[in-house]
Amino acid sequence: MKKSLFAVAALSAVAGVAQAQSSVTIYGILDAGYIGANEKGVATSVTNKQQSSLLGQSAESTSRLGFKGSEDLGGGASAFFTVEVGLTPTSGATTATTMNNRQSFVGLKKNGIGQFAVGTQYTPVFNAASATDAGQLNNLVGDVIYATNALTGPANTSGNGPYASTTTATQSGANNDAFTSRTSNTLSFKTDTFAGFSASGVVIANNQNVTQTGNTVGGTTNSNGWGL
């Protein structure tokens, strides 16, 4: 009997260690309710006015569902991932935009050095601005980031709620009035903190590799981007 109890205790200890090596967190925001607004300067005209009264969504923060996790690889190294999609609670719509308009990346981390990740991610300027913004860059009209967004009502199925951005998401990511907040095809890096300082940056691939046969001015062919 004692041997059996010892074996069970040993198996429980092994299971506990295995569970401690990896973790997955499910998180999200569901923002829905009554929205009333009186706007002036609609559509960039100071004379235009708009009054809205509706049951809407994502008025302050974009509704979303996310999964993030990490796996201990030993020796101070770990692998991690994040998958985050937009939600439209009042419309119930499921589109390519709502299912792929947020973060989705995988990466590796080494303690004492830093980390890198590949996928759709926030840009360095977004991370820096959200750290000091009172609303952490929510959708509030009048914010310097979303200054000209207009209330469009629950018919908006973009995944960005009732405050529809004046710019649209493209292959290179999601934009707002002030800067690009997320980019796809992105390789990011972030160092650990040394003497109180850390560095982060991104390299963005266009993924359009073609042979140019004539002169061209501007455009996005064979282009990429970066940020620090």
N, C-alpha and C positions, 0 to 999 in steps of 0.2 A: 504493500500500500504506500509506503514511504517513497519507494522508487517511482511509482506511478505519479505521485504528486510532484516529485522533483522533475520528472520528464515534462509534465504539463507546465510547470513554472518556467522551465528552460525554453519551451516553445513559445510561451507568452512573451518572454523577454526578447526572443529573436523577432517575433512579429512586431513588437513595439519599436525595435531598432529600425526595421524595414520601413515602417510607417513614418518614422522621423526623418528619413532620407528624402522624402518627396512630399509635396503638398499642392493642393489645388484650391483656389478660392473662387467662389461664384459671387458676383456683385452686380449692382445695377441701380438705375434711377428710373422711376416712373412718375412723370410729371403730367398731370391732367386735371382739368377743372374749368371753372368759369373764367373768362377773360373779357374785360371791358377796356376799351382804349379810345382816346381822342388824339388824333395825330394831326400835325401841321407840317407842311413841307413834304407831302407825299410825292413820290416819283420826282424828287429833286426840285420841285417847284414850291416856292414859299407861299403861294396863294392856294394851293390844293389842300383840302382837309378831308379827313376820313374818320368816321366813327364806327366802332366795331363792338358787337356784343355777341358772344358765342361760347360754346363749350369747346375748348381747344386743348392742345397738348404742347409739351415742351416749352412753356412760356418763359421759364427761368433757366432751366437746364435741359439739354436734349435727353429724351428718354433713351435708355440703352440697357443692354444685357451683356455682361462680360465674364470671361473665364481667364484666370491667370494661374500659373503654377511654376514650380521649380523642382529640380531633381539634383540631389547632391551627388557629384561625380567623384568625390574624394580629393584629398590633397588641396583643399581650398577652392576647388573648381565646381561649378554648377551650371546646369542648363535651365533655361527659363522660356516661357512663352506667354503671350497674351492674345486673346481673340475677343473682339468687342463689336457688336452690331447695334444699329439704331432700331428703335421701336416706335410704332405709331399706334398708341393705345386707343385713340378716339376714332380713327378711320379704319383700323384693322387691315390696312393694305400691306402687302408684302411684295416689294419690288427689288430689283437689282441694287437700287440706291440704298434702300433701308438695310439690306443684308450685307453690304460691303462698303460702308461709308465711314468706318471708324478704324480703330487700331487692329492690326493683325500681324504679329511678328514672332520670331523665335531667335534666341541668342545664347551666348556663352558668357560666363563671368568667372574671373579669377581674383580671389581676395588679395588685396595689396597691389593690384595692377589696374583693373577696370573691367569693362564689359563691351561687347559689340552685339548688334542684332540686325536682322534682315527682314524687311517686310514693309507694311504701311504703318508709319509712326508719326508722332508729333515732331515738329521742327524745333530746333534749339531756341528760336525766338519765341515760339509759343510757350515752351516750358519756362523761359525766363519771365515772360509777361504774366503768366498765370500765377507765378509765385508771389507777385506783388499786387495783383488785381483784387479789389475787394470782393468781387463775385467770382473769382477764379475763372474769368472769361466765360461767364454764362451768357444767355441770350438776351439780356436786358437791352431794350431799345434805348439809345442815348449813350450807351457805353462807347468808349473811343474805338473799340474793336468792331462793334456792330452798329455803328452810328446811323446808317441809312436803311437798316432793315425795316420792312413794312409788314404790318399784320395782314395775313392773307386768309386766315380762318382754317377750319378743320379739313377743307378740301386739299390742303397741302400734304402730299404724301412723300416729300423729299426725305423724311426722317429727321429734319431739323426743326420740326414743330411749326407753330404758327408764324414765327418770324423767319420768313424766307430770305435767304441771302440774295443779294443783288448779283452775285457771281455764282457760277455753278462748279460742281466738282468735275474735274477732268482726270485724265490718266495720271497727271502729275500730283494730284491730291485734292484736298478741299480748301477753298479760299474763303476769306471774309474781307471786310472793308480795309483792314489795316495790313494784313499779311497772310501768307499761306500757313494754315495751322497743321495740316497733315500732308504727307507726301507718300506715294507708293514707290515701289522699286527702290527702296532706300536702305543703305548700309549706314548704321549709326555707331558711334563709339562714345564712351564716357569713362573718364579715368576715376580712380579712387581719389579721395581727398588727401592732398599733400601740403603740409604747412598751412592748412586752412583754405586751400585753393583746389579746384577741379576744372577739368576742361571737357567739353562735349562738342560733337560735330556730326554732320551727315554728308553723305555723297549720294546723289540721286541719279539713277540711270534712266534714260528715255526709252531704252529698249527698241529703238527704231534704227537699225543699222542697214543703210542702203547706199548704193554708189551714186554720187552726184555726177550728172552728165552735163550740167550747164550751170551758169551763174545763178545765184540766189541771194536774196537779201533777207536776213533774219530767218524766222521760221523755227520749227522744233526738231527738224530732222537731224539725227546724229548728235543731238545736244544732251547735256546733262546739267546737274546743278550741285551746289554744295552750300553748307551753312556751318557756322562756328558759334 
